[in-house]
Amino acid sequence: MTIGKKTCEVMGAEGKPFKALVITSVEVKGNSRQAIADLIYLPDLDTNLLGRDLQVQLGIGVIPEEGRMQVKILKLTAKDLEEINPGVWAEGGKSGLLNIPPIKVEIQAGNSPVRVKQYPISPEGRKGLTPIIDQLLREAILEPCMSPHNTPILAVKKAEGKYRLVQDLQEFNKRTVTRHPVVPNPYTLLSRIPSEHAWFTIIDLKDAFWACPLAKECRDWFAFEWEHPESKRKQQLRWTRLPQGFTESPNLFGQALEKLLEQFVLRRQVKMLQYVDDLLISGKIKPNVTTTSIQLLNFLGEKGLRVSKKKLQFVEQEVTYLGHLIGKGYKKLSPESIAGIQAIPAPKTKKDLRKLLGLFGYCRLWLDQYTQSVRFLYNKLVNTEPVVWTEEDENQLKDLKYKLSTAPVLSLPDLRKAFDLFVNVEEGVA
């Protein structure tokens, strides 16, 4: 690479133009792509700057996310983006809406209204929720009401400083007549990925529950009180869509999406899995997975769903799905899952014990003799006395964490071959 005599005019930060040398036909490599471009030589500049033309060629995306600009290395090429309907992306757009019959829910509240007083919200939290609620009102996902029922909302602060709207629906969840859940078991679901598949796409639907209309006669159940921080006006608002935090929402949305996906025709030698609002596409040949992924994205956008561009994993050889790293013929625990387990403190209550058992249960395939390994936790759960945590318990917990941090890679099953079943027998029970 040599600096020639070619120059170009550059507009400086102070608004004054000046001439700069140009280095021509430079090969720039990034990730799995490369590009040929001309570079402007500015020796006094403290930071290297990358032009938008090179960003596109190298697959670098700058995505607006909650008022901040997020940089991500995209697998999508410029050609891929041209073939995808931009209306499918959640970033910067409105929430989706499915053209389906409004969903009805059955709640046994008795003769008395369910009324839970609003929790105190800090001025900072209320200010953080205001743009969220204003946007939901503009999109008619929330609407004003005068309901006999009321449950509280919370302003949950996220790591980046923004706030998330959460409604405490525990009282209604306890009174809900739930339908039999048909959400698939993650273990059996992942076993359906053919071991020879080498390319994968993960599609994460954004605010998927809000795409399902809620029947008018059911909306009063989900009312909450809101006081605007500036006008100080108090009013009740209710959801016109399936609310987040409601016990039936994952099951109801999952069934609605499953029925919708029956209309989508898969290419040969391509597999699609659905777990609530997370979709996986896999295939042996990269072009087949690329084409199917683009077709599915366009199908979802056409039907009224929105996809998180930031969380999209597009035609990659290793992806994260349901807390697992999936690749050709294998699955293993993701680093995030392992880090989360390592950070869990010793349980102080039975609620903490149940949470801990739930996490270990999710990872049970990586724990040899799982039942025996977690028996000390179950014994404390059935004991009527308060949780007493001993040094021996702490050592057993550390041992479990160590086993998961050094867990082996598991092979995906080849369903075309015979299986041998090995079981443990204890006190005559296998």
Secondary structure, 3 states (H helix, E strand, C coil): CCCCCCEEEEECCCCCEEEEEEEEEEEEEECCEEEEEEEEECCCCCCCCCCHHHHHHHCEEEEEECCEEEEEECCCCHHHHHHCCHHHECCCCCCCCCCCCCECCCECCCCCCCECCCCCCCHHHHHHHHHHHHHHHHCCCEEEECCCCECCEEEEECCCCCEEEEECCHHHHHHECCCCCCCCCHHHHHCCCCCCCCEEEEEEECCHHHHCEECHHHHHHHCEEEECCCCCCEEEEEECECCCCCCCHHHHHHHHHHHHHCCCCCCCCEEEEEECCEEEEEECCHHHHHHHHHHHHHHHHHHCCCECCCCCEEEECCEEECCEEEECCEEEECHHHHHHHHCCCCCCCHHHHHHHHHHHHHCHHHCCCHHHHCHHHHHHHHCCCCCCCCHHHHHHHHHHHHHHHCCCCEECCCCCCCCCCCCCCECCEC
